Amino acid sequence: MARLRVILAAWFVLLAFGAASQAQAQAPGRRVALVIGNSGYSAVPRLPNPTRDASLMERTLQRVGFQTISLHNDLGRSAFEAALREFTRQADGAEVALVYYAGHGMEANGRNWLIPVDARLADERDLNFEAVDLERVLAAVDGARGLRLVLLDACRDNPFSRSMRRLSTTRNLVTRGLAEIEVTGTLVVYAARAGSTADDGAGGNSPFATALARRLPQPGVDISLVMRQVRDDVLAATERRQEPFQYGSLPGVELYLAPQQGAGSMPPPIIAPPVAAPPSEELPAARPRVTPASGWATRPRRNGETFRDCDVCPEMTAIAGGSFLMGSPDNEAGHEREEGPQRRVTIQRFAVGAHEITFAQWDACVEDGGCRGYAPNDHGWGRGSLPVTNVSWLDAQAYVDWLNDRLGGARRYRLLSEAEWEYAARAGTTTAYAWGASASRERANYGAEAGGRAVEGRDRWAFTAPVGSFPANAFGLFDMQGNVWEWVEDCWSDTYAGAPSSGAARSDEMCAGFRVKRGGSWNSSSETLRSAARRWDSANESFVDVGFRVARAL
């Protein structure tokens, strides 16, 4: 019996050690990335998209959980080398090291070169002094102990070939794409097969960058499968003219860029003590039957008036029209390039949801046969007057469709345009936040400055707060800043260049499946709560910190 107890004890120790080892193996380690976009070439015509592609990739890698992302645009030769030198140090011992390059590249005599923006390349000898050998990029990721990934959107036509002087007629100067490579332990992905060219893209981003942004954030999908999905997306987007291709080999185990759900990607919920919303702030309980209010469609509404069109419809607030300066100035703390250029926008009178749509309101939609029958997970935080989360942009559209269908089919309800959202969030102010120049936990529910949860002052919730738990802005709207991100109607674009000044949603470009979200959340830093701050996500994905509110025509 004593021997059996010893054996059992040893067995339990081994089990515990195995579980601990597995948990340690699943925990995401240090992830570093070097992202370069070269657009502004001095000797050849400018490429429109690489800097935008680099910005898109930076945001994508932030979503995936990279701790260190070095973003560089329009690098000359010396700056390119300095960036590689610094990244080589960062990559040493990292769990994942990734390099993304968008810009000109070329093959000459079997060697691949990435072209800095100050290159002139009078003859092929200049490549050694003005370009960067791809082998140096591969060497920069060698120090990583896990996944090593190099993504090259550099297979464009070589614009230097027409002016470069060849020193030997027996040596080959290639004008199209990059050459095949042999590499072990690193996955190298070209935007197009060796010897072929990649499309710079007619929209805001190249097809390759667009596909990467869509596919890389998928949790728990092996990187080899992700890259095959990227290939299929690019083939479809280019009508099979461009096919990305992989080179290199990886270990015989599955490798994830985005961790599996439950494997370090999201810590288990830490529920703050429940705090009931004041009775005056609670919304009505959901009922399966929708009863329109008498005269709901034609009754005139005064500016500032709140109303509901049916018993479970969201409470709406009528907003006066006006004009405002959209975006942020360069000197605003936290300003990002995507928030400009600032421009004057005119907004027509409309109504805005006083609150974010709640779980109670969403559940009423489902019980009435709407919202595609989808019941989003509340993670045990509660439902009722908490804002609905885990709903995609497409899910939000389904709720809008249900509202309109149940109220006679008139298309009065919709998501806010991005300009309408900022107009409503500012509520006549020009400061970074609707209440002033600095963030305040007395005014909004938001996360720690490094991301994640924070509980302090009036902000008593580790996750979402019941809607209306903080003071309304000057328009009578609650939680425009903080609590959950809010989907808006617009396609994502990196800047406001060319955006309509009428306040209409931006939809005149290839959306590529990405839509804008606004307002910050319980899980984000104070800078994301600024009235001008903007982010994007895939329209068909849902997130634990993203919800929405609705607008209505008057």
Stockholm file with secondary structure:
# STOCKHOLM 1.0

chainA/1-554         MARLRVILAAWFVLLAFGAASQAQAQAPGRRVALVIGNSGYSAVPRLPNPTRDASLMERTLQRVGFQTISLHNDLGRSAFEAALREFTRQADGAEVALVYYAGHGMEANGRNWLIPVDARLADERDLNFEAVDLERVLAAVDGARGLRLVLLDACRDNPFSRSMRRLSTTRNLVTRGLAEIEVTGTLVVYAARAGSTADDGAGGNSPFATALARRLPQPGVDISLVMRQVRDDVLAATERRQEPFQYGSLPGVELYLAPQQGAGSMPPPIIAPPVAAPPSEELPAARPRVTPASGWATRPRRNGETFRDCDVCPEMTAIAGGSFLMGSPDNEAGHEREEGPQRRVTIQRFAVGAHEITFAQWDACVEDGGCRGYAPNDHGWGRGSLPVTNVSWLDAQAYVDWLNDRLGGARRYRLLSEAEWEYAARAGTTTAYAWGASASRERANYGAEAGGRAVEGRDRWAFTAPVGSFPANAFGLFDMQGNVWEWVEDCWSDTYAGAPSSGAARSDEMCAGFRVKRGGSWNSSSETLRSAARRWDSANESFVDVGFRVARAL
#=GR chainA/1-554 SS CHHHHHHHHHHHHHHHHHHHHHHHHHSCCCEEEEEEECCCCSSSCCCSSHHHHHHHHHHHHHHHTCSEEEEEESCCHHHHHHHHHHHHHHHTTCSEEEEEEESCEEEETTEEEECCTTCCCSBGGGHHHHSEEHHHHHHHTTTCSSEEEEEEECCSBCTTTTTCBCSCTTSCBCCBSCCCCCCSSCEEEESSCTTSCCCCCSSSSCHHHHHHHHHTTCTTCBHHHHHHHHHHHHHHHTTTSCCCEEESCCCSSCCBSSCCTTTTSSCCCCCCCCCCCCGGGCCCCCCSSCCBCTTTTTCCCCTTCEECSBTTSCCEEEECCEEEEESCCTTSTTCCGGGCSCEEEEECCEEEESSCCBHHHHHHHHHTTCGGGCCCCCTTSCCTTSBCCSCCHHHHHHHHHHHHHHTTSCCCEEECCHHHHHHHHHTTCCSSBTTBSSCCTTTCCCCCTTSSCCCBTTBCCSSCCCTTCSCCCTTSCCCSSSSSEEEEEEECCSSCTTCCSSSCCCCSSCCTTEEEEESCCTTSCGGGGSTTCEEEEETTCCCTTEEECEEEEC
#=GC SS_cons         CHHHHHHHHHHHHHHHHHHHHHHHHHSCCCEEEEEEECCCCSSSCCCSSHHHHHHHHHHHHHHHTCSEEEEEESCCHHHHHHHHHHHHHHHTTCSEEEEEEESCEEEETTEEEECCTTCCCSBGGGHHHHSEEHHHHHHHTTTCSSEEEEEEECCSBCTTTTTCBCSCTTSCBCCBSCCCCCCSSCEEEESSCTTSCCCCCSSSSCHHHHHHHHHTTCTTCBHHHHHHHHHHHHHHHTTTSCCCEEESCCCSSCCBSSCCTTTTSSCCCCCCCCCCCCGGGCCCCCCSSCCBCTTTTTCCCCTTCEECSBTTSCCEEEECCEEEEESCCTTSTTCCGGGCSCEEEEECCEEEESSCCBHHHHHHHHHTTCGGGCCCCCTTSCCTTSBCCSCCHHHHHHHHHHHHHHTTSCCCEEECCHHHHHHHHHTTCCSSBTTBSSCCTTTCCCCCTTSSCCCBTTBCCSSCCCTTCSCCCTTSCCCSSSSSEEEEEEECCSSCTTCCSSSCCCCSSCCTTEEEEESCCTTSCGGGGSTTCEEEEETTCCCTTEEECEEEEC
//
